[in-house]
Amino acid sequence: MDINKLIASRLLALRDSRGLSLTALAERSGVSRSNISLIERGESSATATVLDKLAGALGVTLAALFEAGEGEPAAPSPLQRAADQPVWTDPASGYVRRQLSPAARSPLQLVEVVFPPGQRVTYEQVVRDADVHQQVWLLDGVMDISAGDQQWRLEAGDCLAIREDQHISYANPGKRPARYLVGLVTLPFAI
């Protein structure tokens, strides 16, 4: 399936399942109603920042927008073949994101990213209905990552653990692409 169509159907399904109108999702996310409509029709390739705002407003992780939606088999396969892993390129920065995790429900999601040199992506702090933790394991290259007021430079082999409850920025200061694995765990908030 075309990646923009996958994102479009997933976004629409999530919005419908929460009973949100385009206007309500626009107000919650800060993304214009017309932009959401274009994304849901598969006519626009949204940036990572826009997708993150929409995911936050829907109470899911960015990775959830790349999962197969409703109408899939009752027991999704625990295997995700490399050829079937959704690959998406951020139109603003050119970073390439591969959803590695299979469709089988799990609190753990794995994502591979290839991040171009000289590029930066910033995610605003988003309020979610869950506690999301991530670990970034740098496989190749160099990345500068900041979360809240803290900053780190990662080199090949380094691994950073952060929570997605703060402003997060990823930048590649190097002269070649950086490649890293992101492990995301979503936990319900304790009541």
Z-matrix of the N, CA and C atoms (Angstrom, degrees):
N
C 1 1.468
C 2 1.528 1 108.77
N 3 1.301 2 116.27 1 140.63
C 4 1.457 3 122.59 2 175.22
C 5 1.535 4 109.01 3 -58.40
N 6 1.324 5 117.23 4 134.45
C 7 1.471 6 121.11 5 -174.49
C 8 1.525 7 112.20 6 -61.82
N 9 1.334 8 118.50 7 -37.97
C 10 1.466 9 119.54 8 178.78
C 11 1.524 10 111.13 9 -67.39
N 12 1.329 11 117.18 10 -33.40
C 13 1.479 12 120.78 11 176.39
C 14 1.528 13 110.11 12 -69.31
N 15 1.346 14 116.83 13 -39.10
C 16 1.462 15 120.45 14 177.22
C 17 1.524 16 110.37 15 -61.49
N 18 1.323 17 116.95 16 -48.57
C 19 1.468 18 121.16 17 178.77
C 20 1.527 19 109.84 18 -61.48
N 21 1.341 20 116.71 19 -42.24
C 22 1.470 21 121.33 20 -179.14
C 23 1.523 22 111.10 21 -59.95
N 24 1.337 23 116.64 22 -48.76
C 25 1.466 24 119.05 23 -177.60
C 26 1.519 25 111.38 24 -68.34
N 27 1.316 26 117.04 25 -36.88
C 28 1.471 27 120.83 26 179.87
C 29 1.522 28 110.98 27 -67.31
N 30 1.329 29 116.94 28 -44.21
C 31 1.458 30 121.69 29 179.57
C 32 1.524 31 110.49 30 -61.73
N 33 1.323 32 116.80 31 -46.29
C 34 1.461 33 121.19 32 179.44
C 35 1.529 34 111.05 33 -62.96
N 36 1.337 35 117.10 34 -43.61
C 37 1.467 36 120.82 35 179.80
C 38 1.528 37 110.96 36 -62.99
N 39 1.323 38 117.19 37 -43.04
C 40 1.465 39 120.28 38 179.35
C 41 1.529 40 111.28 39 -65.73
N 42 1.322 41 116.63 40 -42.00
C 43 1.472 42 120.11 41 179.20
C 44 1.528 43 109.93 42 -63.69
N 45 1.336 44 116.77 43 -45.66
C 46 1.466 45 120.77 44 179.17
C 47 1.528 46 112.34 45 -62.73
N 48 1.336 47 116.54 46 -41.85
C 49 1.467 48 119.86 47 -178.31
C 50 1.525 49 112.24 48 -65.40
N 51 1.323 50 116.86 49 -21.74
C 52 1.464 51 121.03 50 178.67
C 53 1.532 52 111.77 51 -98.68
N 54 1.327 53 115.78 52 1.02
C 55 1.455 54 120.58 53 178.10
C 56 1.514 55 113.83 54 65.83
N 57 1.335 56 116.59 55 31.93
C 58 1.465 57 120.90 56 -178.08
C 59 1.524 58 110.97 57 -97.96
N 60 1.304 59 116.91 58 135.22
C 61 1.457 60 121.69 59 171.70
C 62 1.528 61 108.22 60 -78.79
N 63 1.325 62 115.98 61 167.67
C 64 1.469 63 119.59 62 174.60
C 65 1.524 64 110.42 63 -57.62
N 66 1.324 65 115.49 64 -41.38
C 67 1.468 66 120.41 65 -179.24
C 68 1.522 67 111.01 66 -63.27
N 69 1.334 68 116.76 67 -44.47
C 70 1.468 69 120.34 68 -179.59
C 71 1.524 70 111.25 69 -63.41
N 72 1.348 71 117.38 70 -42.81
C 73 1.464 72 119.75 71 178.76
C 74 1.527 73 110.59 72 -66.60
N 75 1.318 74 116.78 73 -36.53
C 76 1.475 75 120.52 74 177.69
C 77 1.525 76 110.27 75 -62.58
N 78 1.326 77 117.38 76 -43.45
C 79 1.466 78 121.13 77 179.51
C 80 1.520 79 111.37 78 -65.42
N 81 1.326 80 117.20 79 -42.49
C 82 1.471 81 121.10 80 -179.33
C 83 1.526 82 112.46 81 -67.21
N 84 1.331 83 116.52 82 -37.04
C 85 1.466 84 120.72 83 -171.39
C 86 1.525 85 114.26 84 -95.99
N 87 1.322 86 116.95 85 -23.46
C 88 1.459 87 119.33 86 -173.61
C 89 1.517 88 112.57 87 79.94
N 90 1.334 89 117.13 88 11.16
C 91 1.467 90 122.81 89 176.94
C 92 1.526 91 106.81 90 -101.85
N 93 1.314 92 116.99 91 136.25
C 94 1.470 93 119.78 92 -175.54
C 95 1.526 94 111.98 93 -62.18
N 96 1.312 95 114.33 94 148.83
C 97 1.459 96 122.33 95 179.37
C 98 1.534 97 110.21 96 -57.53
N 99 1.330 98 117.03 97 -43.23
C 100 1.469 99 120.67 98 -178.66
C 101 1.526 100 111.29 99 -65.97
N 102 1.327 101 117.56 100 -37.19
C 103 1.463 102 120.89 101 178.20
C 104 1.528 103 110.41 102 -66.24
N 105 1.336 104 117.13 103 -42.79
C 106 1.467 105 120.75 104 178.10
C 107 1.527 106 109.73 105 -61.00
N 108 1.320 107 116.31 106 -43.94
C 109 1.459 108 120.96 107 179.80
C 110 1.527 109 111.40 108 -59.92
N 111 1.324 110 117.26 109 -44.01
C 112 1.471 111 121.17 110 177.83
C 113 1.528 112 111.18 111 -62.18
N 114 1.327 113 116.96 112 -41.78
C 115 1.471 114 121.22 113 179.41
C 116 1.524 115 109.83 114 -64.41
N 117 1.344 116 117.00 115 -45.44
C 118 1.465 117 121.06 116 -178.56
C 119 1.530 118 112.43 117 -65.16
N 120 1.310 119 117.63 118 -24.75
C 121 1.472 120 120.94 119 177.53
C 122 1.529 121 111.16 120 -90.48
N 123 1.329 122 117.33 121 -1.14
C 124 1.457 123 121.33 122 179.90
C 125 1.513 124 113.00 123 72.77
N 126 1.324 125 116.41 124 20.92
C 127 1.463 126 121.39 125 -177.61
C 128 1.519 127 112.91 126 -98.51
N 129 1.328 128 117.02 127 -1.97
C 130 1.457 129 121.26 128 -179.37
C 131 1.521 130 109.16 129 -141.50
N 132 1.314 131 116.29 130 137.16
C 133 1.458 132 121.58 131 174.65
C 134 1.523 133 107.17 132 -96.81
N 135 1.316 134 115.47 133 103.00
C 136 1.467 135 120.94 134 -177.16
C 137 1.520 136 110.99 135 -70.88
N 138 1.321 137 115.65 136 153.36
C 139 1.466 138 121.08 137 175.93
C 140 1.523 139 109.56 138 -76.16
N 141 1.319 140 115.97 139 164.72
C 142 1.467 141 121.18 140 177.92
C 143 1.521 142 110.83 141 -59.27
N 144 1.316 143 117.60 142 -39.25
C 145 1.459 144 121.73 143 -179.45
C 146 1.524 145 110.89 144 -63.61
N 147 1.327 146 117.50 145 -43.41
C 148 1.474 147 121.43 146 178.81
C 149 1.526 148 110.04 147 -65.94
N 150 1.325 149 117.53 148 -45.10
C 151 1.465 150 120.17 149 179.03
C 152 1.523 151 111.35 150 -60.99
N 153 1.321 152 117.18 151 -39.01
C 154 1.464 153 120.30 152 178.54
C 155 1.530 154 111.12 153 -64.53
N 156 1.321 155 117.58 154 -40.46
C 157 1.469 156 120.83 155 177.38
C 158 1.532 157 110.49 156 -62.22
N 159 1.332 158 116.55 157 -42.93
C 160 1.465 159 120.52 158 179.58
C 161 1.527 160 110.88 159 -66.43
N 162 1.334 161 116.47 160 -43.31
C 163 1.467 162 120.16 161 178.47
C 164 1.521 163 110.35 162 -60.55
N 165 1.325 164 117.22 163 -45.19
C 166 1.461 165 120.87 164 179.04
C 167 1.512 166 112.14 165 -60.70
N 168 1.332 167 116.90 166 -42.12
C 169 1.465 168 121.16 167 179.67
C 170 1.527 169 111.65 168 -66.62
N 171 1.333 170 116.22 169 -25.83
C 172 1.466 171 121.10 170 178.18
C 173 1.526 172 111.87 171 -91.41
N 174 1.337 173 116.80 172 -5.29
C 175 1.462 174 120.92 173 178.01
C 176 1.511 175 114.22 174 77.75
N 177 1.340 176 117.03 175 26.25
C 178 1.463 177 121.04 176 179.05
C 179 1.529 178 109.27 177 -127.63
N 180 1.314 179 116.63 178 169.64
C 181 1.461 180 120.82 179 175.69
C 182 1.520 181 109.51 180 -81.39
N 183 1.320 182 116.28 181 161.67
C 184 1.457 183 121.39 182 174.86
C 185 1.526 184 109.91 183 -56.64
N 186 1.320 185 117.01 184 -40.21
C 187 1.469 186 121.38 185 -179.39
C 188 1.524 187 111.89 186 -58.90
N 189 1.335 188 117.65 187 -30.15
C 190 1.468 189 121.30 188 -179.06
C 191 1.525 190 111.76 189 -64.82
N 192 1.327 191 117.94 190 -23.68
C 193 1.464 192 120.66 191 179.29
C 194 1.528 193 112.17 192 -73.45
N 195 1.324 194 117.30 193 -11.65
C 196 1.458 195 121.55 194 -179.10
C 197 1.529 196 111.85 195 -105.24
N 198 1.332 197 117.17 196 6.22
C 199 1.458 198 121.82 197 179.27
C 200 1.519 199 109.94 198 -87.85
N 201 1.323 200 115.61 199 156.02
C 202 1.461 201 119.87 200 174.27
C 203 1.524 202 108.15 201 -64.63
N 204 1.297 203 116.25 202 144.14
C 205 1.457 204 121.15 203 -175.40
C 206 1.507 205 114.19 204 -92.90
N 207 1.318 206 114.21 205 -160.61
C 208 1.455 207 121.88 206 179.96
C 209 1.532 208 108.84 207 -62.76
N 210 1.317 209 115.56 208 160.36
C 211 1.455 210 119.66 209 178.52
C 212 1.514 211 113.06 210 86.53
N 213 1.314 212 116.82 211 0.88
C 214 1.460 213 120.55 212 176.90
C 215 1.526 214 108.65 213 -82.12
N 216 1.318 215 119.03 214 167.48
C 217 1.466 216 120.90 215 179.74
C 218 1.529 217 111.78 216 -53.72
N 219 1.335 218 116.23 217 150.06
C 220 1.465 219 121.81 218 -177.56
C 221 1.528 220 111.44 219 -60.75
N 222 1.326 221 117.81 220 -34.56
C 223 1.461 222 121.42 221 179.29
C 224 1.522 223 108.71 222 -117.59
N 225 1.342 224 117.13 223 90.08
C 226 1.465 225 119.85 224 -178.60
C 227 1.526 226 111.11 225 -61.13
N 228 1.295 227 115.62 226 150.11
C 229 1.457 228 121.32 227 -178.77
C 230 1.525 229 110.97 228 -66.00
N 231 1.334 230 116.37 229 140.23
C 232 1.464 231 119.51 230 174.86
C 233 1.532 232 111.86 231 -80.15
N 234 1.334 233 117.04 232 1.03
C 235 1.462 234 121.89 233 -178.78
C 236 1.521 235 109.84 234 -114.20
N 237 1.319 236 116.37 235 131.36
C 238 1.474 237 121.88 236 174.88
C 239 1.522 238 106.70 237 -119.28
N 240 1.318 239 116.70 238 103.12
C 241 1.463 240 121.53 239 179.40
C 242 1.526 241 109.71 240 -65.91
N 243 1.320 242 116.88 241 145.76
C 244 1.468 243 122.05 242 -178.74
C 245 1.525 244 111.03 243 -53.74
N 246 1.325 245 117.47 244 -39.92
C 247 1.465 246 120.97 245 -177.95
C 248 1.530 247 112.49 246 -66.50
N 249 1.339 248 116.89 247 -20.66
C 250 1.469 249 121.34 248 -177.50
C 251 1.522 250 113.64 249 -101.68
N 252 1.319 251 117.62 250 0.22
C 253 1.462 252 120.62 251 -178.97
C 254 1.531 253 109.93 252 -75.21
N 255 1.340 254 117.22 253 123.39
C 256 1.468 255 119.32 254 -179.66
C 257 1.533 256 111.38 255 -62.47
N 258 1.331 257 115.32 256 132.51
C 259 1.462 258 122.19 257 178.26
C 260 1.523 259 107.48 258 -119.09
N 261 1.321 260 115.85 259 131.87
C 262 1.462 261 121.83 260 -177.62
C 263 1.519 262 108.97 261 -134.02
N 264 1.337 263 116.56 262 141.78
C 265 1.461 264 121.89 263 177.25
C 266 1.525 265 108.82 264 -114.69
N 267 1.324 266 116.72 265 126.21
C 268 1.462 267 122.04 266 177.03
C 269 1.522 268 108.02 267 -67.61
N 270 1.346 269 118.06 268 120.01
C 271 1.459 270 119.10 269 -178.08
C 272 1.527 271 114.17 270 -66.92
N 273 1.328 272 118.24 271 -20.50
C 274 1.468 273 120.30 272 -178.85
C 275 1.531 274 112.06 273 -83.27
N 276 1.335 275 117.69 274 -46.72
C 277 1.465 276 120.41 275 -174.63
C 278 1.522 277 113.42 276 -104.17
N 279 1.323 278 117.00 277 -20.44
C 280 1.459 279 120.86 278 -176.36
C 281 1.510 280 114.04 279 83.58
N 282 1.360 281 117.13 280 7.32
C 283 1.461 282 116.77 281 179.04
C 284 1.520 283 109.58 282 -71.48
N 285 1.333 284 115.25 283 143.61
C 286 1.458 285 121.82 284 -177.14
C 287 1.516 286 108.60 285 -108.76
N 288 1.327 287 115.27 286 129.48
C 289 1.464 288 123.24 287 -174.91
C 290 1.516 289 108.84 288 -120.95
N 291 1.336 290 116.41 289 125.82
C 292 1.470 291 121.99 290 177.68
C 293 1.526 292 108.41 291 -115.48
N 294 1.327 293 116.47 292 122.14
C 295 1.466 294 122.18 293 177.70
C 296 1.524 295 107.19 294 -81.19
N 297 1.328 296 117.51 295 106.82
C 298 1.460 297 122.34 296 -175.42
C 299 1.530 298 113.35 297 -83.38
N 300 1.318 299 116.95 298 -33.03
C 301 1.466 300 121.62 299 -171.88
C 302 1.516 301 113.02 300 -67.40
N 303 1.341 302 115.81 301 142.09
C 304 1.463 303 119.82 302 175.46
C 305 1.522 304 111.50 303 -71.48
N 306 1.330 305 115.85 304 168.92
C 307 1.466 306 121.63 305 -177.73
C 308 1.533 307 112.95 306 -71.28
N 309 1.334 308 118.00 307 -18.06
C 310 1.465 309 120.50 308 179.24
C 311 1.530 310 109.49 309 -56.08
N 312 1.312 311 117.52 310 134.00
C 313 1.467 312 122.28 311 -176.70
C 314 1.524 313 111.22 312 -62.10
N 315 1.323 314 114.84 313 131.23
C 316 1.459 315 121.18 314 179.76
C 317 1.521 316 108.04 315 -157.28
N 318 1.334 317 118.40 316 147.22
C 319 1.463 318 119.40 317 175.17
C 320 1.529 319 112.10 318 -73.84
N 321 1.346 320 117.08 319 -9.66
C 322 1.469 321 122.66 320 -178.94
C 323 1.523 322 109.90 321 -104.68
N 324 1.330 323 115.94 322 132.19
C 325 1.457 324 122.05 323 174.86
C 326 1.525 325 107.89 324 -127.60
N 327 1.341 326 115.67 325 137.08
C 328 1.461 327 121.21 326 178.62
C 329 1.522 328 109.72 327 -114.83
N 330 1.335 329 115.13 328 136.46
C 331 1.462 330 122.28 329 -178.28
C 332 1.523 331 107.89 330 -135.84
N 333 1.328 332 116.68 331 136.02
C 334 1.459 333 121.55 332 173.17
C 335 1.530 334 107.73 333 -104.95
N 336 1.332 335 116.24 334 136.27
C 337 1.459 336 121.41 335 -179.38
C 338 1.530 337 109.46 336 -127.32
N 339 1.340 338 115.49 337 136.68
C 340 1.464 339 122.09 338 168.94
C 341 1.525 340 104.85 339 -115.66
N 342 1.333 341 115.54 340 116.87
C 343 1.463 342 122.38 341 -171.36
C 344 1.521 343 110.02 342 -111.27
N 345 1.346 344 118.17 343 120.03
C 346 1.471 345 121.13 344 -176.62
C 347 1.530 346 113.11 345 -65.81
N 348 1.323 347 116.83 346 152.78
C 349 1.470 348 120.44 347 177.41
C 350 1.522 349 111.31 348 -64.92
N 351 1.332 350 115.59 349 145.87
C 352 1.458 351 121.70 350 175.66
C 353 1.517 352 114.97 351 75.23
N 354 1.313 353 118.50 352 7.94
C 355 1.469 354 121.45 353 -177.32
C 356 1.529 355 111.00 354 -106.40
N 357 1.339 356 115.03 355 158.78
C 358 1.467 357 122.48 356 -179.96
C 359 1.528 358 108.32 357 -142.78
N 360 1.333 359 115.64 358 141.18
C 361 1.465 360 122.32 359 172.56
C 362 1.517 361 107.08 360 -132.09
N 363 1.327 362 115.64 361 131.93
C 364 1.455 363 121.03 362 -179.28
C 365 1.521 364 109.77 363 -122.26
N 366 1.333 365 115.25 364 132.25
C 367 1.463 366 122.38 365 176.99
C 368 1.520 367 107.81 366 -110.59
N 369 1.313 368 115.23 367 130.31
C 370 1.457 369 119.92 368 178.10
C 371 1.525 370 109.31 369 -75.50
N 372 1.305 371 115.86 370 161.54
C 373 1.462 372 120.03 371 174.68
C 374 1.523 373 107.67 372 -67.01
N 375 1.314 374 115.91 373 127.82
C 376 1.450 375 120.89 374 -179.39
C 377 1.519 376 108.79 375 -123.37
N 378 1.317 377 116.38 376 137.44
C 379 1.460 378 120.76 377 176.70
C 380 1.519 379 107.47 378 -83.07
N 381 1.320 380 116.73 379 124.22
C 382 1.466 381 121.73 380 179.87
C 383 1.526 382 109.25 381 -118.55
N 384 1.322 383 115.16 382 164.72
C 385 1.456 384 121.25 383 177.93
C 386 1.523 385 111.90 384 -86.32
N 387 1.329 386 117.16 385 9.49
C 388 1.455 387 122.06 386 -178.19
C 389 1.527 388 108.84 387 -146.59
N 390 1.311 389 114.92 388 164.97
C 391 1.451 390 122.70 389 177.85
C 392 1.531 391 107.36 390 -96.71
N 393 1.339 392 117.10 391 112.35
C 394 1.463 393 121.33 392 -175.12
C 395 1.525 394 109.75 393 -108.10
N 396 1.324 395 114.87 394 124.24
C 397 1.464 396 122.53 395 177.84
C 398 1.519 397 107.79 396 -113.28
N 399 1.336 398 116.17 397 144.45
C 400 1.452 399 118.65 398 175.43
C 401 1.520 400 110.33 399 -136.59
N 402 1.331 401 114.03 400 150.11
C 403 1.448 402 121.14 401 171.43
C 404 1.520 403 107.29 402 -123.76
N 405 1.321 404 115.40 403 133.53
C 406 1.456 405 122.38 404 179.62
C 407 1.522 406 107.06 405 -111.74
N 408 1.330 407 116.32 406 118.01
C 409 1.456 408 122.43 407 178.42
C 410 1.521 409 107.47 408 -110.31
N 411 1.338 410 116.31 409 110.28
C 412 1.462 411 121.46 410 -177.05
C 413 1.524 412 109.29 411 -79.24
N 414 1.322 413 115.98 412 119.85
C 415 1.462 414 121.87 413 -178.61
C 416 1.519 415 111.93 414 -91.54
N 417 1.349 416 116.28 415 -34.73
C 418 1.458 417 120.16 416 -176.94
C 419 1.520 418 109.37 417 -155.57
N 420 1.331 419 116.77 418 141.46
C 421 1.454 420 121.42 419 177.17
C 422 1.514 421 113.04 420 92.78
N 423 1.339 422 115.08 421 -155.86
C 424 1.465 423 123.13 422 -177.60
C 425 1.519 424 107.89 423 -138.27
N 426 1.328 425 116.65 424 140.38
C 427 1.463 426 121.40 425 175.69
C 428 1.514 427 109.49 426 -137.76
N 429 1.333 428 115.77 427 139.85
C 430 1.463 429 122.61 428 169.78
C 431 1.516 430 106.62 429 -102.09
N 432 1.322 431 116.19 430 122.58
C 433 1.462 432 121.23 431 -179.68
C 434 1.513 433 108.31 432 -124.34
N 435 1.320 434 115.34 433 133.33
C 436 1.462 435 119.39 434 174.09
C 437 1.522 436 108.38 435 -124.46
N 438 1.317 437 115.13 436 143.74
C 439 1.465 438 122.90 437 176.88
C 440 1.516 439 106.43 438 -136.55
N 441 1.340 440 116.00 439 115.43
C 442 1.454 441 119.11 440 -174.46
C 443 1.520 442 109.19 441 62.55
N 444 1.335 443 116.81 442 -126.60
C 445 1.464 444 121.88 443 -179.40
C 446 1.527 445 113.68 444 -93.47
N 447 1.325 446 117.80 445 -0.94
C 448 1.460 447 121.02 446 -177.87
C 449 1.528 448 110.82 447 -97.41
N 450 1.348 449 114.84 448 147.15
C 451 1.467 450 120.79 449 179.54
C 452 1.517 451 109.37 450 -134.80
N 453 1.338 452 115.57 451 145.14
C 454 1.457 453 121.48 452 178.48
C 455 1.513 454 109.68 453 -139.84
N 456 1.318 455 116.49 454 146.76
C 457 1.462 456 122.07 455 168.41
C 458 1.524 457 106.08 456 -107.09
N 459 1.331 458 116.23 457 121.64
C 460 1.451 459 122.09 458 179.23
C 461 1.518 460 109.49 459 -103.63
N 462 1.332 461 114.80 460 137.77
C 463 1.454 462 122.34 461 174.26
C 464 1.515 463 107.62 462 -120.21
N 465 1.318 464 117.23 463 166.45
C 466 1.463 465 122.20 464 -175.10
C 467 1.534 466 111.28 465 -47.28
N 468 1.319 467 115.71 466 128.37
C 469 1.458 468 122.61 467 179.27
C 470 1.519 469 113.73 468 97.13
N 471 1.344 470 118.16 469 -19.78
C 472 1.469 471 121.23 470 -179.76
C 473 1.524 472 110.25 471 -72.13
N 474 1.324 473 115.80 472 149.31
C 475 1.459 474 121.98 473 178.86
C 476 1.527 475 108.61 474 -133.90
N 477 1.325 476 116.91 475 130.60
C 478 1.455 477 123.68 476 -177.26
C 479 1.517 478 109.75 477 -120.20
N 480 1.337 479 117.31 478 132.74
C 481 1.467 480 122.86 479 176.55
C 482 1.523 481 109.03 480 -110.07
N 483 1.341 482 115.96 481 125.29
C 484 1.468 483 121.50 482 178.94
C 485 1.523 484 109.66 483 -141.12
N 486 1.334 485 115.49 484 163.46
C 487 1.472 486 121.50 485 174.73
C 488 1.516 487 108.39 486 -104.43
N 489 1.322 488 115.66 487 149.79
C 490 1.459 489 121.02 488 -179.26
C 491 1.525 490 111.79 489 -90.77
N 492 1.311 491 117.13 490 39.96
C 493 1.467 492 120.63 491 179.08
C 494 1.523 493 110.59 492 -110.57
N 495 1.333 494 116.08 493 23.10
C 496 1.455 495 121.35 494 -175.77
C 497 1.525 496 110.17 495 -150.64
N 498 1.303 497 115.81 496 167.18
C 499 1.461 498 123.96 497 176.26
C 500 1.535 499 107.79 498 -63.17
N 501 1.347 500 117.96 499 124.06
C 502 1.468 501 121.47 500 -177.60
C 503 1.527 502 109.05 501 -125.98
N 504 1.332 503 115.79 502 135.26
C 505 1.465 504 121.47 503 -179.92
C 506 1.527 505 109.10 504 -129.57
N 507 1.331 506 115.16 505 137.27
C 508 1.461 507 122.78 506 177.31
C 509 1.522 508 107.41 507 -119.60
N 510 1.332 509 117.98 508 131.15
C 511 1.463 510 121.18 509 178.26
C 512 1.524 511 109.12 510 -143.26
N 513 1.329 512 114.89 511 142.29
C 514 1.454 513 120.69 512 176.43
C 515 1.531 514 107.93 513 -107.34
N 516 1.353 515 117.66 514 104.05
C 517 1.459 516 120.72 515 -179.58
C 518 1.531 517 112.89 516 -84.02
N 519 1.336 518 116.21 517 -3.24
C 520 1.462 519 120.21 518 -175.23
C 521 1.517 520 113.34 519 -80.57
N 522 1.320 521 114.30 520 -176.25
C 523 1.464 522 121.25 521 -179.54
C 524 1.524 523 112.38 522 -103.99
N 525 1.334 524 116.53 523 1.20
C 526 1.458 525 120.74 524 177.36
C 527 1.524 526 109.39 525 -137.59
N 528 1.316 527 117.24 526 162.85
C 529 1.469 528 119.10 527 -178.70
C 530 1.529 529 111.75 528 -59.99
N 531 1.319 530 115.19 529 147.54
C 532 1.465 531 121.91 530 172.84
C 533 1.530 532 107.09 531 -103.22
N 534 1.309 533 116.20 532 145.54
C 535 1.466 534 121.35 533 178.73
C 536 1.516 535 108.05 534 -127.56
N 537 1.353 536 115.73 535 130.02
C 538 1.455 537 118.83 536 -179.50
C 539 1.512 538 111.78 537 -147.69
N 540 1.326 539 114.19 538 159.83
C 541 1.452 540 123.28 539 177.22
C 542 1.522 541 107.83 540 -106.82
N 543 1.325 542 116.29 541 133.76
C 544 1.458 543 121.39 542 175.60
C 545 1.531 544 107.78 543 -113.61
N 546 1.320 545 116.14 544 125.76
C 547 1.463 546 122.14 545 172.69
C 548 1.518 547 107.50 546 -106.84
N 549 1.327 548 116.08 547 122.85
C 550 1.475 549 121.57 548 -179.91
C 551 1.514 550 109.58 549 -113.70
N 552 1.305 551 116.33 550 132.64
C 553 1.471 552 121.59 551 174.22
C 554 1.507 553 107.85 552 -122.40
N 555 1.318 554 115.35 553 128.88
C 556 1.456 555 121.73 554 179.64
C 557 1.522 556 108.98 555 -110.38
N 558 1.324 557 115.02 556 120.94
C 559 1.457 558 121.66 557 -179.61
C 560 1.527 559 109.26 558 -117.77
N 561 1.325 560 117.91 559 141.45
C 562 1.473 561 117.76 560 175.33
C 563 1.518 562 108.83 561 -69.11
N 564 1.334 563 115.79 562 148.91
C 565 1.464 564 119.43 563 174.85
C 566 1.514 565 109.00 564 -68.15
N 567 1.322 566 116.32 565 138.53
C 568 1.463 567 120.96 566 176.71
C 569 1.531 568 109.05 567 -70.14
N 570 1.303 569 115.64 568 136.49
C 571 1.473 570 119.76 569 -178.14
C 572 1.505 571 110.11 570 -99.20
